Amino acid sequence: MHPTIAPESPRSADSRALIAESQLALEAVYPPEEIFSLDAEDLAREAAAFLVARDAAGRAIGCVALVDCGGYGEVKRLFVRPDGRGHGLARALMAALEAEARGRGLAEVLLETGDRLCPAVALYESIGYRARGPFGAYPEHPASLFMGKGVA
């Protein structure tokens, strides 16, 4: 699988579908009060880059967003459709996100993920993200794991 990864509008039909699938996946694991996600309209309003991965046929198969928070970037909406998993696509999306962060002059990328999202946590650890405390407006929460990585 040789996907292309490029910025797209979070409001496009393909982007909205990926965001909706990502939300359903989170809701299958966590109650609403433990989900801290952004929808397409939120991402369009934020200083965000929404990256979409497409397969050779042009089908949207994954996404990730980088929200520019000024001094750091935040990872939101890393998601790969089930039939696209196991090919390194999430790793490729994160590499593209980190390149975007560097291009914006951001020295650090931070994220909040869930304690039961073991494959995601393993991915983040394997690419150099380390545990840290809450950041931004996130509350301390038992279901939340906070991680960060320098990318400068």
N, C-alpha and C positions, 0 to 999 in steps of 0.2 A: 504494500500500500504506500503510495507516494502522494500524500495529500498536499494541497496548497493551503496556505494560511495567510489571510489578508484581513485588513480592517473592513468592517461593514457596518451599516446602521443597525443598532439594536431594534429598530422599529420595522425592519423588513420582515416579510412573511417567514422566511427561513429562520431568521434570528428569533422572532417571537416563538416559533415552534420549539427551537432548542431551549429557550428560557422556560417555556411551559413544561417541557419534559424534565428539565433540571429541577423545577419546583416540585413536580410530582414525585420525583425520586427522593427529594428531601422530606416531603410530607409523608412518605412511606416509612420513614425512620424516626422523625421527630414531630412533636406537637407544634402548632403554630408559634407559640411563645418562645420556642427554642430555635427558631429559624430567623436568621438576620440577612435576608437576601434583598436584592434590588431587582425591580422589574424593568421592562424595556423603557418605560417612560422615565424612571429614575436614572437609568444608565444614559439616556439621551440628554438629560439635564445635567448630569455630573460631567466633570472634565475627564471623560472616560474614553478609552480605546476599546472597542468591542471587536475581538478577533474571531473569525469563523474559519474552521477547517473544512475543506471540501475534498471529496474523493475524486478519482480520475473521471467519473461520470458527471461531476459538478454538484453532487448531492451534499448538502450540509450535514456533517457528521460530528461536529464538536465545536465548542466555543470556550472563550475565557474573556473576562473583562479586566482592564486595568483602570482603576479610579485614581486619578492624580490628586493627592491630598496635600499638595504643596511640598512638604519636606520628605514625603515618602509616597509610594504607590501601594494601593491595596488590591489584592486579587479578589475577584468576585466571579461567580458563575462558571467555574471550571467544570465542564461537562463533556462527556463523549457518549454518543449513542451506543447501546449495548453491542450492536453488530460492528462497531468500529473499535472496540476495546481489544487490548492485547497486542497492539501493533506499535506502541510507543507514541500514540497520538497525544495523550495528555502531557507527556514529557516535551513533545515538540511544541504544543501550545504554550507551555510554561516558558520554554526557551524564547519563543516569539514575544511573549509578554515581558520577559526580562530585558530583551533587546529594546522594546518600546520604552520601558522605564529608563534605561540608560540613555536612549535618544532624547528623552524629556529632561535629562539631567537629574534624575532621581537616584539617590545613593542607596536606597533601601526599599525592599518590597516586603509588605506585611500581609498576614492573612488570619482570618478566623475560620476554623473548621470545626466539625463535630467530633466528639470523642468516639462515636460509633462508625465513623467513616474510615475504617481501617485502611482500605486500599489508597485513599487520598492521603492519609497521614504518612503511609509508607512511601508514597511517591514524593511528597514534599521533603521528607527526611533524606531520601536517596539523592535529591538534587541540592542538598545543602541547607534546607530550612531548619531552624532550631527553635525550640520552645522559648517563649517569652511571656510577659504579662500582657494584660489587655491594653489596647491602644484606642485612640479616638474616643468615640462615645460608647464603646462596648462596655457593658457591665461585666463584672466577674460572674461567671456562670459555670456550674458544674459540668454542663454538657459541651462547653466551648473549650477548644484548644487554640491558643494564639501562637503563631510562628512568624519568623522573619528571616531575611537573608540580605546581606549587602550585595549590591549588584554594580557598584561604581567601578 
